Amino acid sequence: MKNQIGLENSYAAQMSDKLNVLLSNVQVFYMNVRGFHWNITGKNFFKLHEKYEELYDDLAEKADEIAERILMLEGKPVHSFSDYLKTAEIVEKTNISSDVETVKEVLNGLSILIKIEREISSMAAENSDDGTVDLMTGYISGQEKMVWMFNAFMK
C-alpha cells in the first residue's frame, strides 16, 4: 500500500525513523552551536560569533524541513529534547568558548550530519524517493562547503 505521496508505507515508516534520527542530531547540534555563539571569546570573536549565528539559523530551518518531510511521509516528528538526547549521536556540549574547541566541535557535528544524510540519501534513492534525495543533496553540498571553510580557518 502507498501513502499520500505515492511511496510504499513500509518504506515511509523506515524513512521517517531515519529522518527522526537526523532531526534529533540537528536539534542537539543547533543547541551546541547556539551555545558557542553565546559564549565564544578571543580574537576570533567577531568572525565566529557571526558565523555561528548563520549556522544555527540554518540548522533551525533544516529542523523544520526535516519535520515537514517526516509529516509528508505520514510519520510523526520527535519533538522533545529528552528524545533528541536519547537518539542523537551528537553529544550535548556546554561551557566551550575557545575558537579552536568550538570549531572542532562544529566540524565533528557536521561530519556526523553528513554521514547520516548520505545514508538517508542512499536509502531514498533506492526507493525512488526523489523528495528526500533532493533535500539531502542540498544539505550535504552546503555542509561539505562549511567543512572545507572551517578546516581552512583551522590552518
N, C-alpha and C positions, 0 to 999 in steps of 0.2 A: 504494500500500500504506500502511496505517496502523500507527502504533506502539501501544504498550501502553495509552495513554490516549486513543486514537482520533483522533489528529492525523496528517496526512499526513507520511510520513517525510522527504520533501524539505523541507517547511516546518520540521519539528522540527530538522533539521540546521542550517538557516539561523538559526533562533531560538537554538539552542544557541551558535552562533558569536557572535551579538549579545549574549547573556547572558554569555558569557565576556569580552567587551569590558567590559560593566558590572562584572562580578566583578573584573576587573583594576583598574578605576578605583576601586572600593570599597576594595580592598585597599591600594592606594597611598595613597588618602585616609585610610584608617584609620591607617596608619603616620605620616602627616603630623600628623594630629590627636593621636595618641599623643605625638609629639614636642612639639607645642605644649603639651599638658597637663604634660609633664615640665618644660619649660623656661620657661613663662610667668613673667614678672616684672612688678613695678609695682603701682600702686594698685588695679588690677582683678584682681589675682592670684586672690583667693578666688572671685570670681564666675566667671571664665573657667576656672580650674582645675577647678572642679566641672562646669561646662557642657561642657568638652572631654571629661571622663570620661564623661558621659552620651552624648555624641556618638560617641565611639569604641566604647562598649558597643553602641550602636545599630548602628553600622557592622559590628561583628563578627557580630551577629545577622543582618543583611542578607546578609553574605557567605555565611553558612551556608544561608540560604533560597534565595539565587540558585544556589548549587552544587547544592542539592537539586532545584531546578526543572530545571536542566540534566540531572540524572540522570533525572528523571521523563520528560523528552523523549528519553531514551536517548542523551544526549550525554555528554561527559567534561569535567568542570570543570578548567580550568587550575589548577595548584597549585604553581607555583614563582615566586619573586619575580622571577627573570630574565624569565620570560614576562610577568608583570604589567607590568614596566617597559617591555618592548618594545611592549605592546599599549595601555597606558593613555594617555589624553590628559592626565590629571592628572599633573603632574610632581612627582617626589620633592623635598621641601623639607627643609633641615637648618639648624640653628642660628638659628631665628627665635624670638624671645622677647618682643617687644613686643606689647602688646594690639592696637594698630591693625593691625600687619602680620599677626598671626595671624588676626584676624577677616577681613581682606581675603582671605587665603588660604582660609579656610573658606568665605567667600561664593563665591569662584571655584570651589572644589571642588564645592559644592552646585549651582552653575549648570551645571557640566559633567554631573553626575549626572542632574539634571532633564532636560537636553536628551536624553541617551541614553535615559532611562526613557520619555520621551514618544515617541521613535522606536520603541522596543520595544513600547510600548502600542498604538501605531497599527498596527504590523505584526501584532501579536497579534489585535487587533480584526478586522482584515481576514481573518483565518484562523480565526475562531471559537475562539480560544484564551483562554477565559474565565479560566483559572487564572493565566496570565501577566498578563492585563489587570488582574485583581484585585490581584495582587502589586504591579504598577507603580503602580496608582492609590493604594494605601496609601502607598507610598514618596513619590510626588510630593506628595500633600497634606501629609504630615508635613514634607517638606523645604521646601516653599513657606512653611510657618509658620516654620521656622527662618530662612529668608532674611529674612522680614519682621522677626523678632526681632533678628537680628544687624544688620540695617540700622538698626533703631531704636537699638540700642546705639551705633552709629557716629555718630549725630546729636548 
